Amino acid sequence: MSGPVTAVTRTECRRTIRTVAGDRTKLLVLAGIAVVAFGPITAVALLLLPALGETIAAGEFDAETVATATDVATSGAAIGWLFLTLMAAIRTVTTVADVDEPACLLVSTRLRSVVVGVIGAELVLFSLWFLPAAIVFAAAFASGAGTVLPVVVAPVLVVVLLAGSLPVGFLVGIWFRHLITVYEPIARFRTPLLVVLAVAYFGSIATGWFDVVTAELFSLLGDGPLGWPGHLVLLAVPNVGGSSVAAAAAVVGAVGIAGVAVAAAVPSARVHWFADPARTADGTVSGSSTAGSSRLERTLSRVGSRPARTVAVTAIRRTRRAPIRLAYAAYPLFGALFFVQDVIRMGRLPAYVAVLLCLYAVWGTGVLFALNPLGDLGRALPAVLTSTLSGRDAVRGRMLAGSLVGVPLAVLVALGAGVASPLSLEVTAALLVGTSIGAIASPALAAGVGAAFPRFGSVTVTNNREAVMPSKSAFVVYTAGIVLPAGAAGLLYTEAAPLIAEVSAALLAVTPLGEAATVSPTGIETAAWVVLVAGLVAPPVAYLYAVERFDRYVLE
């Protein structure tokens, strides 16, 4: 590569690595995902691959097994190419196409050098993930097969797949980003469009359609050009054999696809990077938003004092203009993926899912506007603290904003969940009342916790969007303040103390404490009552603390 290309590649790689390495939370999350998602698979593969290699080297299989292995290798290569292309396109939309300091970079360097350098950086970064894994798995197989060829071919296969997919992903991603950021008819509805795509993606996983589509592609693409890289694997496997012509065509095809995609990506990048962003309602106050604020003010005209109403309207208005601030409130919804298949199989909501949905509505009401009452003020914090606004009005305003949005939502969720589940009318009514009261009380709890653990700096929500979010400590403490009392209430309602005592005794019996440690049902019930009472007392105490904290807060 030329000097400018190398400089762009090196700079982009260094910037990405520093961004990840400088965020300990992101590192821990990535490490956790790697351990949970890939740890068991890796352990099983390292145990089975040497034995598989020995079996194949001994020739202990028939022609049908060879045909199956060929299909798996070629179809797997095709699916891998599609996966890498999709990942490259997503990264292009979210990060890669949003180059840092474009006014400097695009003027000081040839556009082609920038495009090739950015794609080269993606090739290096993807290789850091996939090359070590491929080499480890190939070495495990090679140790049993008694040949070094898999270790030699594995890096070649990874490079062929990456070289053929990443430029295509960049090309697709930059045009999609252009549509949602520059082309005004689509950019105007960018947020709903992305929400629909996210719901469709995760919905397809939860309902099983993703597996069905993947299986169809697996059977259709293996015999085509996308499956040719699989013959590289087959050539390295003893007694199986692959097509050397297809393997050579895979290498040549990857180079050709990369060249064509880069040639098309250069003018595409020129169109996108030198275009003016579309003007949407995200950064301006349109007539409709002004009218909506007026209706909101009229709705709140009889509730609370004027300063509290102003705080509530301001909080809701700011969130409407920048909904990315509430992205964290949707994180628990990813857990719904584990329940969707049960719901589809049963044809109705299980009772426990109905309760969890109501609990989420209560939790979400508190995190909407009240979990960071000081940090959300941003640069206006000094002006607000020195104004005549009292802590009582500031906290009540945020509680009012949360309840105004959360209580109707809580009512709808409780009614819908009760009707769609096997819960009786009496239980549904109790769930409705409890959810509504919880939606009123949770903003008070959130305000106190957020005042105790404020966050003033912005954090990266997505790869290229930042927002001021509540601190991790506030999240943990607030969530515990909702979940623990709810769990205690559920334990007392279901009279599960004897069962929990029995399970606890069985677990303690295998510890060094042995049978000397006992847990009585009465003790568990007493602890549950203590937690429940503490949870009921916590919201008013948290509210008083938040008011006191706001009135006495001093800027450092």
ZIQUI-V52133 format. One record per residue. N is the residue number from 1. RES is the residue in one letter. PHI is phi as a letter, one per 20 degrees, with the letter a starting at -180 (NA if undefined). D_CENTER is the distance of its C-alpha to the mean C-alpha in whole Angstrom. Layout:
n = {N,N}
res = {RES,RES}
phi = {PHI,PHI}
d_center = {D_CENTER,D_CENTER}
//
This chain:
n = {1,2,3,4,5,6,7,8,9,10,11,12,13,14,15,16,17,18,19,20,21,22,23,24,25,26,27,28,29,30,31,32,33,34,35,36,37,38,39,40,41,42,43,44,45,46,47,48,49,50,51,52,53,54,55,56,57,58,59,60,61,62,63,64,65,66,67,68,69,70,71,72,73,74,75,76,77,78,79,80,81,82,83,84,85,86,87,88,89,90,91,92,93,94,95,96,97,98,99,100,101,102,103,104,105,106,107,108,109,110,111,112,113,114,115,116,117,118,119,120,121,122,123,124,125,126,127,128,129,130,131,132,133,134,135,136,137,138,139,140,141,142,143,144,145,146,147,148,149,150,151,152,153,154,155,156,157,158,159,160,161,162,163,164,165,166,167,168,169,170,171,172,173,174,175,176,177,178,179,180,181,182,183,184,185,186,187,188,189,190,191,192,193,194,195,196,197,198,199,200,201,202,203,204,205,206,207,208,209,210,211,212,213,214,215,216,217,218,219,220,221,222,223,224,225,226,227,228,229,230,231,232,233,234,235,236,237,238,239,240,241,242,243,244,245,246,247,248,249,250,251,252,253,254,255,256,257,258,259,260,261,262,263,264,265,266,267,268,269,270,271,272,273,274,275,276,277,278,279,280,281,282,283,284,285,286,287,288,289,290,291,292,293,294,295,296,297,298,299,300,301,302,303,304,305,306,307,308,309,310,311,312,313,314,315,316,317,318,319,320,321,322,323,324,325,326,327,328,329,330,331,332,333,334,335,336,337,338,339,340,341,342,343,344,345,346,347,348,349,350,351,352,353,354,355,356,357,358,359,360,361,362,363,364,365,366,367,368,369,370,371,372,373,374,375,376,377,378,379,380,381,382,383,384,385,386,387,388,389,390,391,392,393,394,395,396,397,398,399,400,401,402,403,404,405,406,407,408,409,410,411,412,413,414,415,416,417,418,419,420,421,422,423,424,425,426,427,428,429,430,431,432,433,434,435,436,437,438,439,440,441,442,443,444,445,446,447,448,449,450,451,452,453,454,455,456,457,458,459,460,461,462,463,464,465,466,467,468,469,470,471,472,473,474,475,476,477,478,479,480,481,482,483,484,485,486,487,488,489,490,491,492,493,494,495,496,497,498,499,500,501,502,503,504,505,506,507,508,509,510,511,512,513,514,515,516,517,518,519,520,521,522,523,524,525,526,527,528,529,530,531,532,533,534,535,536,537,538,539,540,541,542,543,544,545,546,547,548,549,550,551,552,553,554,555,556}
res = {M,S,G,P,V,T,A,V,T,R,T,E,C,R,R,T,I,R,T,V,A,G,D,R,T,K,L,L,V,L,A,G,I,A,V,V,A,F,G,P,I,T,A,V,A,L,L,L,L,P,A,L,G,E,T,I,A,A,G,E,F,D,A,E,T,V,A,T,A,T,D,V,A,T,S,G,A,A,I,G,W,L,F,L,T,L,M,A,A,I,R,T,V,T,T,V,A,D,V,D,E,P,A,C,L,L,V,S,T,R,L,R,S,V,V,V,G,V,I,G,A,E,L,V,L,F,S,L,W,F,L,P,A,A,I,V,F,A,A,A,F,A,S,G,A,G,T,V,L,P,V,V,V,A,P,V,L,V,V,V,L,L,A,G,S,L,P,V,G,F,L,V,G,I,W,F,R,H,L,I,T,V,Y,E,P,I,A,R,F,R,T,P,L,L,V,V,L,A,V,A,Y,F,G,S,I,A,T,G,W,F,D,V,V,T,A,E,L,F,S,L,L,G,D,G,P,L,G,W,P,G,H,L,V,L,L,A,V,P,N,V,G,G,S,S,V,A,A,A,A,A,V,V,G,A,V,G,I,A,G,V,A,V,A,A,A,V,P,S,A,R,V,H,W,F,A,D,P,A,R,T,A,D,G,T,V,S,G,S,S,T,A,G,S,S,R,L,E,R,T,L,S,R,V,G,S,R,P,A,R,T,V,A,V,T,A,I,R,R,T,R,R,A,P,I,R,L,A,Y,A,A,Y,P,L,F,G,A,L,F,F,V,Q,D,V,I,R,M,G,R,L,P,A,Y,V,A,V,L,L,C,L,Y,A,V,W,G,T,G,V,L,F,A,L,N,P,L,G,D,L,G,R,A,L,P,A,V,L,T,S,T,L,S,G,R,D,A,V,R,G,R,M,L,A,G,S,L,V,G,V,P,L,A,V,L,V,A,L,G,A,G,V,A,S,P,L,S,L,E,V,T,A,A,L,L,V,G,T,S,I,G,A,I,A,S,P,A,L,A,A,G,V,G,A,A,F,P,R,F,G,S,V,T,V,T,N,N,R,E,A,V,M,P,S,K,S,A,F,V,V,Y,T,A,G,I,V,L,P,A,G,A,A,G,L,L,Y,T,E,A,A,P,L,I,A,E,V,S,A,A,L,L,A,V,T,P,L,G,E,A,A,T,V,S,P,T,G,I,E,T,A,A,W,V,V,L,V,A,G,L,V,A,P,P,V,A,Y,L,Y,A,V,E,R,F,D,R,Y,V,L,E}
phi = {NA,f,g,g,f,f,f,f,f,f,f,f,f,f,f,f,f,f,f,f,f,e,d,f,f,f,f,f,f,f,f,f,f,f,f,f,e,d,g,f,f,f,f,f,f,f,e,e,f,g,f,f,f,f,f,f,f,e,m,e,b,d,f,f,f,f,f,f,f,f,f,f,f,f,f,f,f,f,f,f,f,f,f,f,f,f,f,f,f,f,f,f,f,e,c,f,f,e,f,e,l,f,f,e,f,f,e,e,c,f,f,f,f,f,f,f,f,f,f,f,f,f,f,f,f,f,f,f,e,e,f,g,f,f,f,f,f,f,f,f,f,f,f,e,f,m,b,e,g,g,f,f,f,g,f,f,f,f,f,f,f,f,f,e,d,f,f,f,f,f,f,f,f,f,f,f,f,f,f,e,c,d,f,g,g,e,f,f,d,f,f,f,f,f,f,f,f,f,f,f,f,f,f,f,f,f,e,n,f,f,f,f,f,f,f,f,f,f,e,e,e,f,e,e,f,f,e,g,g,f,f,f,f,f,f,e,e,f,m,d,m,c,e,f,f,f,f,f,f,f,f,f,f,f,f,f,f,f,f,f,f,f,f,f,f,f,f,f,f,f,f,f,f,d,e,e,f,f,e,c,e,f,d,c,e,e,f,f,f,f,f,f,f,f,f,f,f,f,f,e,f,d,d,m,e,f,f,f,f,f,f,f,f,f,f,f,f,f,f,f,f,c,f,f,f,d,g,f,f,e,g,f,f,f,f,f,g,f,d,f,f,f,f,f,f,e,n,b,f,f,g,f,f,f,f,f,f,f,f,f,f,f,f,f,f,f,e,g,c,d,e,b,f,e,f,f,f,l,f,e,g,g,f,f,f,e,e,e,f,e,f,f,f,f,f,f,f,f,f,f,f,f,f,f,e,f,f,g,f,f,f,f,f,f,f,f,f,f,f,e,d,e,f,f,f,f,f,f,f,f,f,f,f,f,f,f,f,f,f,e,e,f,f,f,f,f,f,f,f,f,f,f,c,f,c,d,e,e,c,e,e,d,f,c,c,d,b,e,d,g,f,f,f,f,g,f,f,f,f,f,f,e,f,f,f,f,f,f,f,f,f,f,f,e,l,e,g,f,f,f,f,f,f,f,f,f,f,f,f,e,e,g,f,m,f,f,e,c,c,e,g,f,f,f,f,f,f,f,f,f,f,f,f,f,f,f,e,f,g,f,f,f,f,f,f,f,f,f,f,f,f,d,f,c,f,e}
d_center = {35,37,37,35,32,32,32,29,27,28,27,23,23,24,22,19,20,21,18,16,19,19,16,17,14,12,14,14,11,11,15,13,11,14,17,15,14,17,20,21,22,23,26,27,27,29,31,32,32,35,37,36,37,41,41,40,43,45,45,45,43,45,44,42,39,40,39,36,35,35,33,30,31,31,28,26,27,26,23,22,23,21,18,18,19,16,14,17,17,13,14,17,16,13,15,18,20,20,23,24,27,28,31,32,31,32,35,36,35,35,33,33,33,29,28,29,28,24,24,26,24,21,23,24,20,19,23,22,19,21,25,25,23,26,29,28,28,31,33,33,34,37,38,39,40,42,41,39,39,35,34,36,34,30,30,32,30,26,28,29,26,24,27,27,24,22,25,24,21,21,24,22,19,22,23,20,19,23,23,20,22,25,27,27,27,24,22,24,21,18,16,17,17,13,13,15,14,10,12,15,12,11,14,16,14,15,19,19,20,18,20,23,22,22,25,27,26,26,30,31,30,31,34,34,33,29,31,33,31,31,35,35,33,36,39,38,38,42,44,41,41,40,41,42,42,38,37,39,38,34,35,37,34,31,34,35,31,30,33,33,29,30,33,31,28,31,32,29,28,31,30,27,27,31,30,29,26,27,28,25,26,23,25,28,30,31,34,32,29,33,34,31,31,35,34,32,35,37,35,35,39,40,37,37,39,39,37,34,34,33,31,29,29,28,25,24,25,23,20,21,22,19,16,13,15,13,10,9,11,9,7,10,10,8,11,13,13,15,17,18,20,22,23,24,26,28,28,27,25,25,27,24,21,23,24,20,19,22,21,17,19,21,19,17,20,21,18,18,21,23,20,21,25,26,23,23,26,25,29,30,30,34,35,34,35,39,39,41,37,38,35,36,35,32,30,32,30,27,27,29,26,24,26,27,24,23,26,27,23,24,27,26,23,26,29,26,25,29,30,28,28,31,32,35,36,37,34,32,34,33,30,30,32,30,27,29,30,27,25,28,28,24,25,28,26,23,25,27,24,23,26,27,24,23,21,23,21,18,15,12,10,9,11,14,14,15,16,18,15,17,17,16,19,19,16,18,21,20,18,21,24,22,22,25,27,26,26,30,31,29,31,34,34,34,36,34,36,38,36,33,37,38,34,34,38,37,34,37,39,38,37,40,41,42,44,45,41,41,39,41,40,41,40,36,37,38,35,33,36,35,32,32,35,33,30,32,34,31,30,33,33,30,31,35,33,31,34,36,33,33,37,37,34,36,34,35}
//
